[in-house]
Amino acid sequence: MAQLAFTQHLRDVIDTGQRPVPGDTVRAVLDAAFAHAPTARGYVLDDTGALRKHVAIFLNNKREDPKKVLDMPVTEACEIYVMQALSGG
């Protein structure tokens, strides 16, 4: 199982620290996590299932192309980190 972690803001919605999650692609890992926290899906993915433009995913400490990352394969040794940009004043 890949290790999945979210930034603090997203952890407020998905309520998890870094933990192992099953799946053979980044999308499958996220889907497994969203099964336990369905409202978090809308923070990370848009209505078409694509990564929101203000969300970045790092796979093994490397920021991946947002158009390709969801379909990238993962192994048990992979670490996935999901970040959401925040703005406001």
Long-range contacts (C-beta under 8 A, 24 or more apart in sequence): 1-76, 2-29, 2-74, 2-75, 2-76, 2-78, 2-79, 2-80, 3-78, 3-79, 3-80, 4-29, 4-30, 4-33, 4-80, 4-82, 5-79, 5-80, 5-81, 5-82, 6-40, 6-81, 6-82, 6-83, 7-81, 7-82, 7-83, 7-84, 9-84, 9-86, 10-40, 10-43, 10-44, 10-82, 10-83, 10-84, 13-37, 13-39, 13-40, 13-43, 14-40, 18-79, 20-76, 23-74, 24-73, 24-74, 25-70, 25-71, 25-72, 25-73, 25-74, 26-57, 26-59, 26-69, 26-70, 26-71, 26-72, 26-74, 26-80, 27-70, 27-71, 29-74, 29-80, 30-70, 30-80, 30-82, 43-84, 44-82, 44-84, 52-84, 54-84, 54-85, 55-82, 55-83, 55-84, 55-85, 56-82, 56-83, 56-85, 57-81, 57-82, 57-83, 58-83
